[in-house]
Amino acid sequence: MSDGIFDLLESSQVSLSGKYGTFTIFVVRSGEAAYPEILLGGEDGETLQLDSRGINWQDVGDGLVQAARQYGKNIFLLWYGWNGIGQTDETWDRLDRVLTDLVESRRGNGPLRPPRAPREEATEPEQRDAEGSAAAAARREGQPTDEVTSDTPTADPPTPEDAQRLERILAELDALIGLAPVKERVRELIAFIRVQKQRRADGLRTPNLTHHLVFDGPPGTGKTSVARLIGEIFASLGLLAHGRLVEAARQDLVGGYIGQTAIKTNAVIDSALGGVLFIDEAYSLGGTSNQDFGREAIETLLVRMENDRDRFVVIAAGYPDEMNGFLATNPGLASRFSRTIEFPSFTPSELMQIFVTMVADGDYTLTPEASEATQRLLERRWEARDSSFGNARLVRNLVEESIQRQSVRLNATVLTELTTAQLSSLEPTDIPTETL
C-alpha cells in the first residue's frame, strides 16, 4: 500500500467515536517510511490493538465485535492491505460474515441481547432495549449514544396530535393522481407498524425489522413526493424524530480519492438523522469495477443503516432492473431493505389530469380544442413509451413548452390590449404536438 494515503490525514493521530465504540489510527513515521497502529475500543471499555498477528474473533468481547462491525472496512481493509494480506472486497466480505454471525448468534443466547422486560412493567424504551439496541440502553442510562452526533433529536411516542397529523398526510397521499398500488402498500406498512407497536406495548415479541425501503419504477412517477410523505408518516408514528427528507445522488456520496467517500457519505447520513435519506438512481453507486469508490459508499451506508436503524430511514429509488442489480452488488443490501414498493407508469387519462392540474396551478386555462389536442398527444406518446418514458416529467415539459409557444403567439400582438382571458388561455396551436 502506498504511504500517500496518510498524506490525507491532517495529523499523526485520528480518533473517531460512534454508537458502538471508538477507533484510533496512529501514523508512526520512521524516516521516509510510515505505518499504522490501530486501536479498537468497545463501548464497555475493552480495547484491542491490531497488529500483524491473527485475531480469533470468537475470543473477543461483544463490545469489540460491535465496534469492529461499525468501523469494519475503514479499519480492516487498511490494516489487512498494509500488512500484505490482500486489500480486496472479498477480504472484507469474509470478515463481515464472521462478525455478523457472531453478533446474531450472541443476540440469540448471549450478552448482546438484554433480558426482556416483564409484561406488566414494560415501557416502550425498555422494550426497544430488549430488541438488542445498545443505543437504547445508553439512552436509558442517560449517556450519549454517539459523540459525533449526540445532539440528533430522537423520536417521541406518538400523541393524539400525531394521529390527526397522520390523517392529514394520508389525505395528501390520496390526493396524488394515480398510484393506487403505491397507496395500498403505504397503508399496509402503516398497519404493520401500528400493530407491532401495540404488540410491544403488550409485552409480546416483535420481529426486529428495519424500515428502509426500495422504490422501483420509471422516472416521473412521484417517488420523491411519496418519500417525503413516508418521512412525515414515520414521524407521526413515532419512528422518526422529525421525518424531513434529504435527497442525495451519487455525486453527493462518492469522493474522488481514497478516504473521501466515507467522509462524504457519513456527512450526508448525519444530515438525514431523524428523517429520511432519499437516494435517487441508487444503482449508480454500484459502479463498474471493484475499484469504483461507489462501492465504498455502499459499504459505509450499510454500516450506518444497521447501527443507526432507529435514527433514520433510507429509501433507494430507481428503475426496476437496475435496482435489482444494485441489491445484488453487496450481500448485505437486500437484507437491509425490508420492502420494495413498485411505482407504475401513469395511464393517458392520469397524465391528462396531471397536465390540467399543472396548467391550472400556473393560472392558465385550456380551450376545449387545446384539451383534445393534448389528450391525443399524450395517448400517442404513451403508446410509444419505453422504460425511459418520463411520465409526469414529460407532462411538465409539455406544459412549459405550451406556455412558451403561447408567449410567442401573444407577443405578435399589442400586449396592452390583451384581456386576462387571452393572457391565460392556451390554444390548440400552443400545444407542441410535433416537437415533443
Secondary structure, DSSP 8 states (H G I E B T S, - for coil): --GGGGGG-SSSEEEEEETTEEEEEEEEEETTEEEEEEEEEETTS-EEEE-SS---GGGS-HHHHHHHHHHHHHHHHHHHHHTTS---HHHHHHHHHHHHHHHHHHHHHSTTS-----GGG--HHHHHHHTT-HHHHHHHTT--S-SSSTT--------HHHHHHHHHHHHHHHHSSS-HHHHHHHHHHHHHHHHHHHHHHTT--------EEEEE--TTSSHHHHHHHHHHHHHHTTSSSS--EEEE-HHHH--SSTTHHHHHHHHHHHHHTTSEEEEETGGGGG-SSTT-THHHHHHHHHHHHHHTTTT-EEEEEE-HHHHHHHHTSSTTHHHHEEEEEE-----HHHHHHHHHHHHHHTT-EE-HHHHHHHHHHHHHHHHT--TT--THHHHHHHHHHHHHHHHHHHHTS-GGG--HHHHHEE-GGGS-TTT-
